[in-house]
Amino acid sequence: MHLLVAGGSQVDAGKTTFAAGLAVHAATPAYKPRAGNDYWFDHDDVRHSVADGRLYGKDVRTLATLDDAPPELRNPVHRLWTPAPGTGTGVLGRTDRAFLCDRVTVDGESEFVVNGTVDLPPMLREFLPLEDATRVSSLDEFNDVMADRHRAAFDGVAERVAAEGDVVVESYADIARPLDGFAPDAVAVVEPARLRVFDGARYAKACEVASGSAHEGRLEERVENVLEYLDPLERRALEPLADEVRSDPAAVATAYADHYDALLAVTDA
């Protein structure tokens, strides 16, 4: 039983809250192959991980602690951003922010890829093992690194996910699939106040169709493009949760039990 949790919005859709509760409800491990956070907006989280010479975010920490797994095992690629107003488009073509570094974990060993066009904050230089980090100064250089090291990291986690009998996989932002070729049995698309449930095989097929549509050329298909080709099996209202519930995956599992049962029923159909 392979379950995918994707987000229907680029804003905080509640994916991790939903995925963590689902993992408790279904008694499965949970993965988030790609993740990222921001040196400014998520500063406390960055300090928490960097103090140990590591880099991961609170979302992955939440998912990994469900079964005491190392965060890097559940999340092989983590990107750290920083606001960069008025600095042009940068290496990744963003006008509002720049990437500082990526942590890439392959076969249990973590390495770093650093943006050579920006000054790294002193905290990163002090605590992260960046002496042997790969430095990139252009998109072409970065693409070459990603085709090698990032691809190896994603291939590794894809093998681990495929080997899991039961698993929850959380996507990132509003990207439809976090791993190429991942074929879930059921899909939950969550966003503020709404849940939509989809058959996994049809969702995977829609991902393939969308990749050859008018949106062709994207490396990653967005949820909204994929859902143009699908109708949900169910639409449900998602109730807001109090902070003390949201921070406790077991409490989320109880609060959203009916929603989770509806999703799991798709795998039995």
C-alpha positions in Angstrom: 0.0 0.0 0.0 1.8 3.1 -1.3 0.1 6.4 -0.5 1.0 9.8 -1.9 0.2 13.1 -0.2 0.5 16.1 -2.5 -0.4 19.7 -2.1 -2.9 21.7 -4.2 -1.4 25.0 -3.3 2.1 26.6 -3.2 1.3 28.0 0.2 1.4 25.9 3.4 -1.1 23.3 2.4 -0.9 21.2 5.5 0.8 18.3 3.7 3.1 17.3 6.5 0.4 17.5 9.2 -1.8 15.2 7.0 1.0 12.9 6.1 2.2 12.4 9.6 -1.3 11.6 10.9 -1.8 9.2 8.0 1.4 7.4 8.8 0.3 6.9 12.4 -3.2 5.8 11.3 -1.9 3.3 8.7 1.2 2.3 10.8 3.6 3.0 8.0 6.9 4.8 7.6 6.8 8.2 5.9 9.2 9.8 3.4 9.6 13.3 2.0 12.3 12.8 -0.8 12.7 16.5 -1.5 12.4 19.3 1.1 13.7 22.8 1.8 13.5 25.7 4.2 14.6 29.3 4.5 17.5 30.7 6.5 15.4 33.8 7.4 11.9 32.5 7.7 12.8 29.2 9.3 15.8 30.4 11.2 15.2 28.4 14.5 14.8 25.2 12.5 18.0 25.9 10.6 19.9 26.5 13.8 18.5 23.3 15.3 19.9 21.1 12.6 23.1 23.1 11.7 24.2 23.0 15.3 24.7 19.3 14.8 26.5 19.7 11.5 23.4 18.6 9.6 20.7 20.1 7.5 17.1 19.2 7.5 13.7 20.8 8.2 11.0 20.4 10.8 8.7 18.7 8.4 11.1 15.9 7.8 12.0 15.8 11.5 8.3 15.2 12.2 8.0 12.4 9.7 11.3 10.7 10.7 10.7 10.7 14.4 7.5 8.6 13.9 9.8 5.6 13.8 13.1 7.1 15.0 14.7 7.1 11.6 17.5 9.6 10.7 15.9 12.6 8.8 18.4 12.1 6.0 17.1 8.6 5.4 13.6 9.9 4.8 14.7 13.0 3.0 17.8 12.6 0.8 17.8 16.1 -0.7 17.2 19.3 1.3 17.7 22.8 -0.1 18.3 25.9 2.1 17.1 29.2 0.6 17.6 32.8 1.7 15.7 35.9 0.7 17.5 37.8 -2.1 15.4 40.9 -3.1 16.8 43.1 -5.8 19.7 40.8 -6.7 18.5 39.6 -10.1 17.5 36.1 -11.1 20.3 34.2 -9.5 21.6 30.7 -10.4 18.1 29.1 -10.2 16.3 32.0 -11.9 14.5 33.2 -8.9 14.0 36.9 -8.4 12.9 36.7 -4.7 15.3 34.3 -3.2 18.6 32.4 -3.7 19.6 28.9 -2.7 22.5 28.8 -0.3 23.3 25.1 -0.3 21.9 21.6 -0.9 22.4 18.6 1.4 22.5 15.5 -0.7 22.6 12.1 0.9 23.6 9.0 -1.0 24.1 5.6 0.6 23.9 7.2 4.0 26.7 9.7 3.3 25.8 13.4 3.1 27.6 15.9 1.0 26.9 19.6 0.2 26.5 21.6 -2.9 27.1 25.4 -2.3 26.0 28.4 -4.3 29.3 30.0 -5.3 27.7 33.3 -6.2 26.5 34.3 -2.7 28.2 34.8 0.7 27.2 32.0 3.1 26.1 33.0 6.5 28.9 32.5 9.2 26.8 30.0 11.0 26.8 27.7 8.0 30.5 28.1 7.4 31.2 27.4 11.1 29.0 24.3 11.7 28.5 22.5 8.4 31.3 20.4 6.8 31.7 22.5 3.7 35.5 22.2 3.1 34.9 19.6 0.4 31.6 20.9 -0.8 30.9 21.2 -4.5 30.5 24.9 -5.6 28.4 25.9 -8.5 28.1 29.3 -10.1 25.8 28.8 -13.0 22.6 26.8 -13.8 24.6 24.6 -16.3 27.0 23.7 -13.6 24.2 23.0 -11.1 22.3 20.9 -13.7 25.4 18.7 -14.2 25.7 18.2 -10.4 22.0 17.4 -10.0 22.1 14.9 -12.9 24.8 13.1 -11.0 24.5 13.4 -7.2 20.9 14.4 -6.8 19.8 11.7 -9.2 21.8 9.1 -7.3 20.0 10.3 -4.1 16.6 10.1 -5.6 17.3 6.7 -7.1 18.3 5.4 -3.7 15.2 6.7 -2.0 13.0 5.4 -4.8 14.5 1.9 -4.2 13.8 2.1 -0.5 10.2 3.3 -1.1 9.6 0.6 -3.6 10.8 -2.0 -1.1 8.4 -0.8 1.6 5.3 -2.9 1.8 3.3 0.1 3.2 4.5 3.6 3.0 3.4 7.3 2.9 5.3 9.6 0.6 4.9 13.4 0.9 5.5 15.6 -2.1 6.8 19.2 -1.8 5.3 22.5 -2.6 2.6 21.9 -5.3 4.6 19.3 -7.3 2.5 16.3 -8.4 5.1 13.6 -7.9 8.3 13.8 -5.8 9.9 10.8 -7.5 9.9 9.9 -11.2 7.8 6.9 -11.9 6.4 6.6 -8.4 3.0 4.8 -8.8 0.9 5.2 -5.7 -2.1 3.1 -4.9 -4.1 6.1 -3.6 -3.4 9.9 -3.6 -4.5 12.6 -1.2 -4.3 16.1 -2.5 -4.6 18.5 0.4 -4.9 22.2 0.7 -6.3 24.6 3.3 -9.9 23.4 4.1 -10.1 20.8 1.3 -9.1 17.2 0.7 -9.5 15.4 -2.7 -8.9 11.6 -3.0 -7.7 10.0 -6.2 -7.1 6.5 -7.5 -3.3 6.1 -7.7 -3.1 4.4 -11.1 -5.2 7.1 -12.7 -3.2 9.8 -11.0 0.1 8.3 -12.3 -1.4 8.1 -15.8 -2.5 11.8 -15.6 1.1 12.7 -14.6 2.4 11.1 -17.7 -0.3 12.8 -19.9 0.4 16.2 -18.3 4.2 15.8 -19.0 3.4 15.5 -22.7 0.7 18.2 -22.8 1.0 22.0 -23.4 3.0 22.1 -20.2 5.7 19.9 -21.9 9.2 20.9 -21.0 8.7 21.1 -17.3 11.0 18.9 -15.2 8.3 18.7 -12.6 4.6 18.7 -13.2 2.4 20.8 -10.9 -0.6 19.4 -9.2 -3.0 21.8 -10.9 -1.8 20.7 -14.3 -2.2 17.0 -13.5 -5.7 17.4 -12.0 -7.0 18.9 -15.3 -7.2 15.2 -16.4 -8.8 13.7 -13.4 -12.0 13.8 -11.3 -11.6 13.0 -7.6 -13.2 9.9 -6.1 -14.1 12.0 -3.1 -14.1 15.6 -2.0 -14.0 16.4 1.7 -13.8 19.4 3.9 -10.7 19.5 6.0 -11.3 20.9 9.5 -8.8 23.3 11.0 -6.8 21.8 13.9 -5.7 23.5 17.1 -1.9 23.9 17.6 -1.7 21.2 20.2 -3.4 18.7 17.9 -1.4 19.7 14.8 1.8 19.2 16.7 0.9 15.6 17.7 0.6 13.1 14.8 -1.3 10.7 17.0 -3.9 13.4 17.7 -4.1 14.2 14.0 -4.6 10.5 13.3 -7.6 10.6 15.6 -9.0 13.9 14.3 -8.8 12.9 10.6 -9.6 9.2 11.0 -12.6 9.3 8.8 -10.6 11.0 6.0 -7.8 8.5 6.3 -10.3 5.6 6.1 -11.7 7.1 2.9 -8.2 7.2 1.4 -7.3 3.7 2.5 -10.6 2.4 1.1 -9.3 3.3 -2.4 -6.5 0.7 -2.0 -9.1 -2.0 -1.3 -11.3 -1.2 -4.3 
